[in-house]
């Protein structure tokens, strides 16, 4: 039996029953489309900082427990008229992106003259042009079904009602005409739901049947009445449901309590399933913004009117019939401005709020009308202001309702009438929020999170706005982005990453003027704040019992391992102390920190970075450091003064017991010993060596910290087993040299380049041969005798056991002070260490024993065990934040949290990367679970922070297979059997490189962000400005602003590698003779308002030609007295600035230069980064009584004296910018370079500081 017959029988049997039930129960069938909706966190987001403020213009209260209505797919419908053409399927993605849940077809007045099968009668009672529904140029019924299915949308089909009036029958009676039209409508149902199996639920009988504009409304002077339409409706419905009883049929009503509704409703009350209303809101076509936005309350009033009509003119309950608003829009010249973006958002939200079952915008695609200066399509067509089928303002609300509004609308209120708000909840627990500001001024908004049972929330936010609501402003923005056309929005509208911000009661959200803000709030339970104990061990390789080494004695580290997770494949970022520790402490790779040696200063290379302890300090933690945390050569004061709230104690100031004998070669821990394994003073306890003193320092500070309610972050850095291998005698006595195993493979790897190796570290000691030739395979392990090697190993083992004992003291102290169950503990070695393998002793290579280091993490709520996938040390920063209960500052970090591992969850990380530099080039080593691919680049500037991936720059490759060659004896890179492996790993390397480059250059997946840096390596040589405009559009820099005072101007990318640069921007300009009253030239950024932040650092290095020596000046600050004079050699400059007209600039002093003279300026590493500044009244003077500064005011010299030695002098301006910093000064500082003004001098005296205000005259 076919489906048609089954449905017919069902209709005959169930029809009367259905009508009876219909008379008894409220109709809620639209709710059948409701689905639970979960929010998925975006893969990418743009972090921003919200403003802090105690008051706001508006406060929004959300009551998530009071549900107003379900949010239905059918609330987000659109008319997809047959006129859209047969190519509409190619644009399906635009509809699915907008979350279209309902499509109306054939739609509009054309429905009343539409013949779906193309069988058009030869004659009618009126003259008109009927529509052939089979014409291939239009969207035929077959195409519509495919379109609807592809878009996964519900549909409403409008049948031809007026055929019942203008059709001709042989009988010539009204009833015959009506039955003919009804049977034809039933044929449309059969065509779609039976023949094409479309399962279309919703049907309308006619379009705007009360309207004189419809063909057939008036025939021979007789117009259609509500009663006539109602009678005919019942005939249509019975015929259509006889074909498919499951369909729902809607009756056309007006917006008012009028004759049409009063005579129609009594006729249809037992046949209609829902009511169909259209609303174009304003009565005038030339509607203003005020008219349109002021008409939104009609959503509620019309719905109330219709319910009243049902109550007055039927025997049904007033809310019996669902209401479907199957056409709506605004009118007039502001229809294609932000007015309509606001209007459509509000109508959709109000319709949900007041219980509509379906809402369809008129229309999806429509041509621009030059006459009416409007277009009601939410996709543009034939519009001179924007490209075809690009979104208009009315499209954007659909896109973000789809993404950012949940499945149930809940109660939400605003205490400011200028701010309209709507809230929803997701089944996954988040809150969707819409904040609308149609006012001409921006408003600040606070959220009351109390009803969400949260004290803070992560916010994902899309900001939709325009600069004005004037009729000629057809351009809109999403998160600061727009397109290059006069109208419309950004080209990548569908992929714009949301802002992400942390919101607490201290913050406010700024709603721009003329904006709609779509937010998702992810409430956060307040995490417990755990203490952190981070233990760093210098040169410690995984030579530990918990790593499977049976000859070593490390019971305390093993104890830590038993209560935490041992990461068996953990790798440093650079196998040298300074770069490795800088990466750990900043969460960035060496290409990010700029630390690749033992001399560069971290705070100079990256003044914008927040170190790990500094971040904890900013979150309210007490931070304390003991011993070697940073490499002392890479930070100021040898420990980084900004990291610690508890005064740091220099190891050189430790006091040793007087009865202990001295070291043979001095008391500094970097002993120049006669042998690499000197044992040091005998008969002393642990405190006779520096690391024992570091432990005592840490224990004393733990005692104090444990007594405070403030959570703490403590970092303890032990200096052993770094050479010389010295330790107290009792740790030497743990081992017998003769029983210690030697490295199994002591040759260079076959096929490896010479620069893969490094001079062994012990070579400087008297008992190590000076002629050590590590790359001579004929010598190998023959250079050092087995006894010599065992003696070195004995010393290393003793040092490791010595450090293990100090670790045990720290663990015991946590137990003793009841802090163990409140403290996250992390122990790492800053890199690995060669102990004879590959004939290497030390680090400084890319081999496994150099790059791999121990990493053990214990958390109070964590599991214990082992993790065998590769991880890296940039992961430490986010991991400790996560485990401590703090937010992870993801925009600043390159690693990922390993906390899920300690919670028993999996992570996706499968590769670690180690950097190095040797042989004249950069090197990157990629370690997967099985392989290591090491790439040696041609030059030292082949770096991921300078240029994107370029495989042609590789000069040598190493590949090691640890499954088959765990000792790295042979480089397999050129083996044919491994060619596919090399290519696969090179692809992974290229992807990693591009990701790094995007991060470090301030770019991300097609979007610009801050920090942003122009290294100019990604440009071709001789790339030049386009007139005044920047080299390309993928930059925060927009143009060079110049006036009439220039004769000539040129800017291009050049090779400046001979002057300590690389690719650089070369500017050439010649001032005019009549330059007076002209404007300064300046490099200017794009509008940065959407990027957030209030203060920025512009940093760069620059030089000039001989003509400009000490004459040409640059500066990012408008005040000329703060500009920097350039020399012929590169100098680095840092300026702290704020936005001026939403832009930043770099100025040049061309007005004061010799007219007619040609000047050149070379600029490189031009960077914009966020910062915070200290206002003048925030700098508190901290006078130490024994310190005097004089004279005050001062001219060129400022003198000072103190009872103790002054180790550091810092001069700051009133914004908190560091202008001068000097170490090891006497009693005078040169301030001749300072302009007249007020300054502060900070004097470092031991572990204290004295701050004084002074005036420069």
FENURPE-V507987 format. One line per field, one symbol per residue. ss: DSSP state (@ for helix, = for strand, . for the rest). phi: phi as a letter, one per 20 degrees, with the letter a starting at -180 (. if undefined). burial: 1 if it has 9 or more other ideal C-beta (glycine too) atoms within 8 Angstrom, else 0. Layout:
ss = ???
phi = ???
burial = ???
This chain:
ss = ..@@@@@@@@@@@@@@@@@@@@......@@@@@...........===...==.....=============..@@@.===..@@@...@@@@@@@@@@....====...@@@@@==...............==........@@@@@@@@@@...======...@@@@.......@@@@@@@@@@@@@@@@@@@@@@......====............==..==..@@@@@@@@@@@@@@@@@@....=====......@@@@@@@@@@.....======.........@@@@@@...@@@@@@@@@@@@@@@@........=======.........@@@@@@@@@@@@@@@@....====...=...=....=....=...........=.@@@@@@@@@@@@...=======....=======.....=======.....======.@@@...==========.........=.==..=......=.........=======..=====...==========......=======.......@@@.......@@@@@@@@@.===..==..=..@@@@@@@@@@...@@@@........@@@@......@@@@@@@...======....@@@.@@@..@@@.......@@@................................@@@.@@@@@@@@@@@@@@@@@.....=======..........@@@@....@@@..........=...@@@....@@@@...............@@@...@@@@@@@@@@@@@@@@@@@@@@@@@@@@@@@...@@@=======....==.@@@.==.....@@@@=..====......===...==..@@@@@@@@@@.....@@@......@@@@.........=======..=======...=======.............@@@========........=.....@@@@@@@@@@@@@@@@@@@@@@@@@..==..==...===.........=.=..=.......=====....==========.@@@...=========..........====...@@@...==========.@@@....===....@@@.==.....========.=..=.====.@@@.....==============....@@@.........===...=..=====......======....======....===......=========..=========.
phi = .ffffgfffffffegffffffffdcfecffffefcfcdedfffcbdfcdffeaecbfbdddddfedeeafedgffcdbfdfgffnedfffdggfeffemfdbcdbfmmfffecedgemeegfbcfceadfdefefffeefgfffffffffeldfbcddefffffdefccffmdfffffffffffffffffgeedfeleleedccdndlfedffefnfcclndefdfffgfffgffgffffffebfefddddeceececfgffeffffegdcfebddcdbdmeedfefegfgfffeggfgfffffgffffffedceeffdfefddeebbrdcnfefdcfgfffffgffgfffffdnfebbcfdbfcbffdffelbbefedfbldfebffmdfeffeggfgeffeddedbfcfbccecffdecbcbcefeoedecdddceeecfcecddeegfelcdbbeddbdddbcfbcffeddeccclndbeeefcncffegecffffcbedcfeecdeefflccddcdedgcffffeefcddddcfmeefecgfdneeeedcffffffffdcdeefcdcfeaebggffffffecmcfgfeenecbdcfegfefcfefdfgffffffeneeccccneeeffedcflmbmffeceegedfgfefdegfefffffdodffefeffcfcgemfemdegfecgffffffgfffffgfffedfffccddcdeeeegfffdbggfefffcdgfeefegfccdffgnefgffdbggffffefedffegdfdeffelfffdfgfgfffffgffgffffffgffggffffffffeldfeccedccbefaeafcoflldcpdmcdfgfeeebfbccccgdeecqccdefcbffffgfffgfffndfefffdddecfeggffendecefcbccddabamnbfbcddddfddcddddefcfeecfedbfgbffefdbcdccdffdbfelecfefdfgfdgffgffffffffffgfffffffendblncebdfccdemfedegmgcfemeeggbeebfedadecdeedfbbbbbecedffcmdbfbeddcbcfffdefmedffbeceffdgfemndccddcadbbcegfegmdfccaedffffdedfededfceccceccfclmcdbceceffdeffneecccdcblecdbfbccdfgeeeefceegedcdafbfddecddbbbfdfeebccdcefenffdcbcdleecbcedfeeffqdbcdddecledbcdcebdee
burial = 000101110110011001100100001011101100101001001111010010010111111100011011111111111101010110110111111111111111111111110100000110010110100001111011111100101111111111111110100000011111111111111111110101011111111111000111101000011110111111111111111110111111101000011111111110111111111111000010101110110111011111111110110100011111111111110111111111111111111111111111111111010000011111111010110011111111111111111111110101010110111111100111111111000011111110110101111111111100100011111111111010111100100111111110001111111111111111110000011111111111111111101001111111111001111111111111111111111111111111110001111011101011111110001111111111100111101110110101101001010001001100000010101111011001011111111111111011111100001111111111101111110011011010010110111110110001110111101001000101000001101100011111111111111111111111101100101100111111111111111111111111111111111111110101001011111111111111110101100011101111111000101011111101001111111100111111101011111110000011001111110010010111100001001100110111011101111111110010111111111010000110010110001111111100110011111101001011111111111100100101111110010110101111111111001110111111100100110110011111111010001111111110101010111111111111101010001000010010100001001111010001111111111110011000100110100100111111111000011111110
